[in-house]
Amino acid sequence: MDLKPHIEKFRQRFAEVESLLSAPETFAQPQRAQELGREYARLKELVANGSAYLKTATELAGNRELLQSADPEIVALAREEITRLEAEEQDLGKLVHFGLVPPDPTDSRNTIIEIRAGAGGSESALFAADLYRMYSRYCETRGWQAETLDSNPSDLGGFKEIIFQVNGTDVYKRLKYESGVHRVQRVPATEAQGRIHTSTCTVAVMPEAEEVDIEIKPDEIEVNVCRASGKGGQGVNTTDSAVQIIHKPTGMIVRCADQRSQQKNKLQAMTVLRSRLLDIKIAEENAKYAAFRKDQVGTGERSEKIRTYNFPQNRVTDHRIEVTLYNLANFVEGHLDELIVPLMNYDMETKLAALQT
């Protein structure tokens, strides 16, 4: 495929967006300005990749001409350069290709993550705590801010459930592939005979919903307040700060208790509720394209086993793209990009192929 026309279109649109962002009237509409800002950042990267691709293609053509030289030394050097430049051209071409796929409007949003213990009893709750720590470390490496919204600790230091929000750049874009069932195989601390147990946790990753996405009428919810329980410091346990919201149309219950302020807990509970309702809305839209999505990574079904963490073998396997890494100890310390990047690439390649058919 000749990428020059596409690169030129990226440049033209980049100039248009740059001009719009310099117009004072644009900022009279904050949401529009925010959308243009995100598009500007995306196009800036695409234009840079496109320029690098064209430069590499020119250098490659020049080195191929040098293969006709009568000087063996020049020919040998040209061959070395061609090997390097061909790999570089392929990588840059892939990035330009990916730019042809329309961006998901939710990719740039902050994200709500819910981790729940599944099969495996206390070991599952400990695994839920491990997953929370793993994601927290990953957030630190990317400069994102993670804030706990609610948690239900288990007796041995794990979590029966923990809900937290992640704020930053392109959070949902990278974390949406974490939705699904995570399976762990290891010898639990409570196992006296050294037998390997299998436990599971479910992870739900939802883009933060805005009020314009989901309208919740006052008569559709019931708000209750109560005293927070568990470890939370002096103020949390002595005031009625915990908030529970019941969404009457769906029967959905959301509880937030990790803040001392009742008002802040209520705002956070409403954020989680909207995000859950948006998640349902997105799932319903995706269901319309179920036949197409069966070959996609997508965001994963919550009932789908997506990954296995095998501690005795120091192995982590992602079952959607059949990739296995033998550095589990490093992976659970928050180095998730070794699987997240291949998942992102696979998803983009699938969407790109669908556009070209």
N, C-alpha and C positions, 0 to 999 in steps of 0.2 A: 504494500500500500504506500502511495506517495503521501508523505506526511506534511509536505510543504504547505498545501492549501489549508490544512487544519491549524498548523502553527500560525499562519497568517491571520486566520479567523480569531485565534486566541489573542493575538497582538491587537487586532482592531477592537475587540470587545474590552480588552484591558485598558486601552486608551479611552474608550467611552466611559467605563466605570470610573477611571481616574478623574475624568472631567466632571462627572456627576458628583463625585465626592468633594470636589473643590467648590461646588456651588452651595452658597449659604442656605438656599431653600431646602436642600436635601435634609438638613439637620432639623428642620421643622417637623419632620416625621421620623422620630427616633428608631422605630422598627425598620423602616425602609433604609435608613442610614446603616443600621446594624447588618442588614442583609447584603447591602452593597459592600460593606467592609469585609464580610466573609468572602464574597465573590472576588473582591480585589486581591485578597491574600491567596486564594486558590489560583487565580489567573496569573498572578505574579510568579508563582512557582512553576506553572505550566509554560509561561513565556521563557523563563530561565532554562527549563529543561529542553524546550524547543530550540532555543539558540545554541545550547550545548550540543544537541543532536545534530544540527546543521553543520556546526563547526567540526564535529567529529567525522561526519560524512565527507566533508571536503578534505580533511586530512587523510582519510582512508583512501579516497580516490587518488590523491597525490602519491601515496606510498605504493599503491598498485601500479602506477605508471613507472615507479622506480624499479619495479621487477624486470623491466626491459633493459636496465643498465648493463653495460659490459663489465662493470666492476663487481666482482663477487662479494666484496665486503659491503658495498652499498645494498646489494640484493639481500644479503643476510640480515642487515639492519632493518631493511624495509619489511621483511617477513616477520621479524619480531614485533615491529610496530603494528603491522596488520593484525596479528593475533590479539594484541591489546586493544586496538581500536575497534575491532569487530565485536568484542565482548562489551565494550563501552557503548557502542552504537545500539546493540541489542537491548541493553538495560535502559538507556535513555529513550529508545523507541517505545519500549513497553510503558514507560511513564507517560509519554505523549499519548499513546493509545488509550490509557486509562482516563485521560482527560476528556475523551469523547463520551464517557459514561456520565449521564446527568447526576449531579451530586444529590445524595439523600439530604433533605432539608433538616433532618434530626441529627445528622452527624456531628454538628458543632455544638450540640446542647450538653448541658450538665446532665448528670446521670444518677439515677437511684438504683442501688444494688441491694437485693434481698438474698441472704444466704440462710437456708433452713436445713437442719439435720434431717436425714432420711433414715434408711435402713441401717441398723448397726448400733442402736442404743447410745450408750455413753461415748463409744468410740466415734460415732458419727458426729456427735456434738463437739468432740475434740478436733475432728477434721474440719468442721465448720469454722472453728477458731483459727486453724491453720490457713484456711482459704482467706479468711478476713485479713490475717497478717500478711499473706502473700500479695493480696491486692493493695494493701496499705503501703507495702514496700514499693510496689510498682508505681503507685501514685507519687511517691517521693522521688523516684528516678525521673519522672516526667514533669515534676514541678506542679503537680495538681494538689488541690486541697480536699481532704476527706473528712467528713463530719458525721459522727454517729447520730442517728435519729432515734433508734429504739433498739433494745437488745433484751434477750431472755437468757441469762446465763444458766449453765448446767452445774451440777454439783462438783465436777472434777476440773472445772476451769475452762470448759468449752462453752459453746453457745447452742441452745436449741434453735434460736433464730437471732439474726442480727441484720438491721437495716441501716444503710449509710448512704450519704450523698457525696458524689465526687464532682468538684468544680474545676474547670480548666479548659484548655484548648483541645478540640477534637476528642473529647472524652468518649462520647457514645460511638464515634467512628471506630475507635480501637477496642472498646470493651464489649460491644454488642455481641461479639462472637462467643462470649463467656456464658451465655444463657444455656441452661440444660442441666443434665445430671452429671456430676463429677464423682468418680469412683476411686476409692483408695484401697490398696492392698498392702497390709503391713502387720507386724506383731504389736498389738495394743499394749500399753503400759500395764494394763490390768490382767494380761494373759500370763499365767504362771508357767505354762508348759511350752511357750515359745511358738505357738501355732499362728499361722498367718490368717488374719480375718479380712473380710471384704465389707466395706461400709460405703454409704453414699450420702451426698448432699445435693440439694437442688440450688441452683443459682439463677435468679431472675434479674435481668439488666434492662432498665427502662429509661428512655429519654425523659428528662424533666419536662412536664407539660406546662404550657402557658395558658393563661385564662382564655385566650382566644381559641385554643385547641379544644378545650372541654369546658362547657358551661355547667356549673352545678348550682341549682337553685336552693335558696335557704330552706325551703320546706322539704327538700330531698335528703337532708342530713339531720342526724341527732347527735348532739355534742354532749359528752359527759366528762367530768373532771374527777380526779381521784388523787390520792397520795401515791407518789412514786415508790417503788419497792426496789430492793437490792442495793448494791454498792453505788452510792452516788454523791457522797459528801454530805456535809451538814445540812445545807439548804434544800437539797433535793428530797430528802426523806422526811422533812418536817413541814412541808407545805403541800397543798393540793395543786401540784403543778402538772401532773400527768394528764394527757388529753386523749380521749377515745372518741372517734367519729364513726358513726354507722351510716353507710350510704343505703338508704331505704330501697331504691329501685333494684339494686344488685345484691343487697345483704352484705356487702363488703365492709369489713371492720378494719380500721387503721388506728394504731396507738403509737403515740410518741411521748417519751418520758425522760429523755436524756438531758433536757435543758431545765434550768431552775425557773425560767419564766413560763407561766401558763400560756401567755400570748404567743411566745415563740414556738412552744410545742404545738399549739393549734395551727399556726402557719405552716409548720413542717408537716403536720399530719395532712393538711389540705394539699400540700405539694405532692406527698406520696399518693394520696387518693387520686388526684388528677393524673398522675403519671401511670398509675395502675389502669385507670379508665382509658387513657390514651394507648397503653400497651394492648388492651383488648381491642380497641378500634383498629390499630395497626394489624393485629393478628387477623381480624375479620377481613381487612383489605387484602392481606397476603393470601388468605384462604381462597380468594377468587382466582388466584393464579397458582393453585396448588400443583397442577400438572407441570407447570414451568419450574416451580420452586423445588421440586423433588431432587433436582440435580444441583441445587445451589447450597452453599454453606448457609446463607441467610443469617438469621440471628439465632437459629436453633430452637427446636421445640423443647419445652421444659421437661417433657417426659422422655426425651431422647438422651441416651448415654453418649456424651460427647468426648469425655477424656478419662483416662485411667492413670493413676499415680501409683506405681509399684515401687515401694521403698526397698525391699530386699534386692531388687535388680537395679536400683538407682535409675529407673526408667519412667518416662512420661510419654503416653501415646495419645494423639488426637485421632479419634476414630472417623472424623469427617473427611480428613484429607490423607489419612493413613500415614501420618508422620510420627516417627518415634525418636525421642532424644534420650541419650544415656547420661544426662546431667541433672537428674531430678533435684538433687540437693541445691544446685545453683538456681534452678527454675523456681522453686518454692520460696527463694529469697527475693523474688520479685522480678527476675529476668524473663519476662513473659514474651518479649518481642520475637523470640526464636520460634514461637508458634503463632503469635498474633499476626506478624507480617506475612507468613505464608497463607494464613487464612484470609487476610485482606486481599492478597494477590489472586488467590483462587476465586474469591467472590467476584472481583473485578473482571477477571478473565472470562468467567461464566456470563456476566452481564454484557460484556463487550461482544462475546460470541453471539448472544441473543440479539443484539442490535444489528449484527451483520447478516443475520439470516432472513 
